[in-house]
Amino acid sequence: MDENLETRVARQFPTLYLTLVSVLVGLVLSDLFSTVHARVVLWPLTMETTRTWSQIFGNILAVLSSWVTYSHLGLLRNRLPTVWDTVDAVLVLVTIPLNSAVGLHEGASWFFWAAAFTLLGLTAVKINLWQATREESLRHLPRIGRFGGPYTFVWLGAPGYLAVAVASHLHLTTPLLELAVAATAPLAGVLVTILFMREWREAVRQRPEIIPTSPPQPTSAPPSLQRPRA
């Protein structure tokens, strides 16, 4: 029997969403590699070039971590798309200005865009999980984005990176401090991915909570079927 149009679109939506996200992630990585090839100094190893390596690996792992989130949440979708799905996917492009700040002598711009990436990344996660509540079987997914869950570093990254950006702009930081803060980015990308995958697997295996309803009231039998009293 032929399926109706709504079912057909909902069935193809995950594939379309994953294709869009994968293309955008590929564009971001291509932009990063072009920037590194064009002007970034990677050798000899100094405090500044080591910070640059941390920035590069931080950008790469942040984008790949975003792809893991997008793809695994997108696999669960079985509904009609909305404009919020496009907004959610396009937010990954905030990594492009972050790429342009890689390897600069002044680290303030990279820390500023790192703060913007974590803030908009958290917004993308929240939109993604909010959209999941449109389906009854995914109502329990929003807890993944809670503070204290897989995205705790993202919650803390926005104010933390912004504070370092301001301090760096005012020349209140040392090269060692900037290197240490930049080195947290690749570490966070790995940890967020591992913790997300763990909670995602648990959420997929978990049955959504069923809201209890009051039991139906017994109905009396028709008079014709009632037994006469002795």
C-alpha positions in Angstrom: 0.0 0.0 0.0 1.3 3.5 -0.9 2.4 5.5 2.1 1.0 9.0 2.5 3.1 12.1 1.8 3.6 13.0 5.5 5.0 9.6 6.3 7.3 9.7 3.3 8.8 13.1 4.2 9.2 12.1 7.9 11.0 8.9 6.8 13.5 10.8 4.6 14.1 13.7 7.0 16.9 12.0 9.1 18.9 11.3 5.9 18.4 14.9 4.6 19.4 16.4 8.0 22.5 14.2 8.3 23.6 15.2 4.8 23.2 18.9 5.5 25.2 18.7 8.8 27.9 16.6 7.2 28.3 19.1 4.4 28.6 22.0 6.8 31.1 20.2 9.0 33.2 19.4 5.9 33.1 23.1 4.9 34.3 24.1 8.4 37.1 21.6 8.4 38.2 22.7 4.9 38.2 26.3 6.0 40.4 25.4 8.9 42.9 23.4 6.8 43.1 26.3 4.3 43.8 28.8 7.1 46.6 26.6 8.6 48.2 26.0 5.1 48.0 29.7 4.2 49.5 31.5 7.2 49.8 29.5 10.4 53.3 28.9 11.8 53.7 25.4 13.4 57.4 25.1 13.9 59.7 25.4 15.8 57.9 24.6 19.0 57.6 27.6 21.2 55.0 28.6 23.8 53.1 30.4 21.0 53.2 27.6 18.4 52.3 25.1 21.1 49.2 27.2 21.8 48.5 27.2 18.1 48.6 23.4 18.0 46.1 23.3 20.9 43.8 25.7 19.0 43.9 23.6 15.9 43.2 20.4 17.7 40.6 22.1 19.7 38.8 23.4 16.6 38.9 20.0 14.9 37.7 18.0 17.9 35.0 20.6 18.7 33.6 20.3 15.1 33.7 16.5 15.2 32.0 16.5 18.6 29.3 18.7 17.2 28.9 16.2 14.3 28.5 13.3 16.7 25.8 15.2 18.6 24.0 16.3 15.4 24.2 12.9 13.7 23.1 10.7 16.7 20.2 12.9 17.7 19.2 13.3 14.0 19.1 9.5 13.6 16.2 9.4 16.2 14.0 11.8 14.3 10.9 10.6 12.5 8.7 13.7 11.9 8.2 16.6 9.6 11.1 19.1 9.6 10.7 22.7 10.9 12.7 25.9 10.3 14.3 25.3 13.7 16.1 22.2 12.3 17.8 24.4 9.8 18.8 27.1 12.4 20.1 24.3 14.6 22.3 22.9 11.9 23.6 26.2 10.6 24.9 27.2 14.0 28.0 25.0 13.4 29.2 27.7 11.0 30.3 29.8 14.0 33.5 27.7 13.9 34.6 29.7 10.7 35.5 32.9 12.6 37.1 30.6 15.3 39.2 29.2 12.5 40.3 32.6 11.4 41.6 33.4 14.9 43.9 30.3 15.0 47.6 31.1 15.2 47.4 34.8 15.8 49.9 36.4 18.0 47.2 37.9 20.2 45.2 35.1 21.7 42.2 37.3 22.7 40.3 36.8 19.5 40.5 33.0 19.6 39.3 33.0 23.2 36.4 35.3 22.3 35.3 33.1 19.5 35.7 30.0 21.6 33.3 31.6 24.1 30.9 32.4 21.2 31.2 28.8 19.9 30.4 27.3 23.3 27.5 29.6 23.8 26.0 29.0 20.4 26.9 25.3 20.7 24.8 25.0 23.8 22.0 26.9 22.1 22.2 24.4 19.2 22.0 21.5 21.7 19.0 23.0 23.5 17.2 23.6 20.2 18.0 20.0 19.1 16.7 18.5 22.3 13.7 20.8 22.4 12.7 19.7 18.9 13.0 16.1 20.1 10.0 16.7 22.5 7.8 16.9 19.4 7.9 13.1 19.4 6.3 11.2 22.2 9.0 8.6 22.3 11.8 11.2 22.7 10.3 13.2 25.5 13.0 12.0 27.9 16.0 13.3 25.8 16.2 16.9 27.0 17.9 15.8 30.2 21.0 15.1 28.2 21.6 18.9 27.9 21.3 19.5 31.7 24.1 21.2 33.7 26.1 18.4 35.2 25.6 16.2 32.2 27.8 15.6 29.1 27.7 19.3 28.2 28.9 20.7 31.5 32.1 22.0 29.9 30.0 23.8 27.3 28.1 25.5 30.1 31.3 26.6 31.8 33.2 27.3 28.6 31.3 30.4 27.5 32.0 32.6 30.7 35.5 31.0 31.2 36.8 31.7 27.7 35.2 35.1 27.7 37.0 36.0 30.9 40.3 34.9 29.5 39.6 36.8 26.2 39.1 40.0 28.2 42.2 39.4 30.4 44.3 38.7 27.3 43.1 41.8 25.5 44.1 43.8 28.6 47.5 42.0 28.7 46.8 40.5 32.1 47.6 36.9 31.1 50.9 35.1 30.7 51.8 32.8 27.7 51.7 29.8 30.0 48.1 30.6 31.1 46.9 31.1 27.6 48.5 27.8 26.6 46.9 26.0 29.5 43.4 27.4 28.7 43.8 26.7 25.0 44.8 23.1 25.9 41.4 22.5 27.5 39.6 22.8 24.2 40.8 19.4 22.6 40.4 17.7 26.0 36.8 19.0 26.3 36.0 17.9 22.7 37.0 14.3 23.6 35.3 14.2 27.0 32.0 15.7 25.7 31.8 13.1 22.9 32.5 10.2 25.3 30.0 11.3 27.9 27.4 12.2 25.3 27.7 8.7 23.7 27.2 7.1 27.0 24.1 9.0 27.9 22.7 8.7 24.3 23.0 4.9 24.5 21.2 4.9 27.8 18.5 7.2 26.5 17.9 5.0 23.4 17.6 1.9 25.6 15.3 3.7 28.1 11.6 3.4 27.6 9.9 6.8 27.9 7.9 7.4 31.0 4.2 6.7 30.6 1.9 9.1 32.3 -0.4 7.1 34.6 -4.0 7.4 33.9 -6.9 6.6 36.3 -8.2 3.1 35.8 -11.5 2.8 34.0 -14.5 2.6 36.2 -16.4 -0.7 36.0 -19.7 -0.5 34.3 -22.7 -2.4 35.4 -24.1 -5.1 33.2 -27.3 -4.4 31.4 -30.4 -5.3 33.4 -31.1 -8.2 31.1 -27.8 -9.8 32.0 -27.9 -9.2 35.7 -28.6 -12.3 37.9 -31.7 -12.0 40.0 -31.0 -11.7 43.7 -32.0 -14.7 45.9 
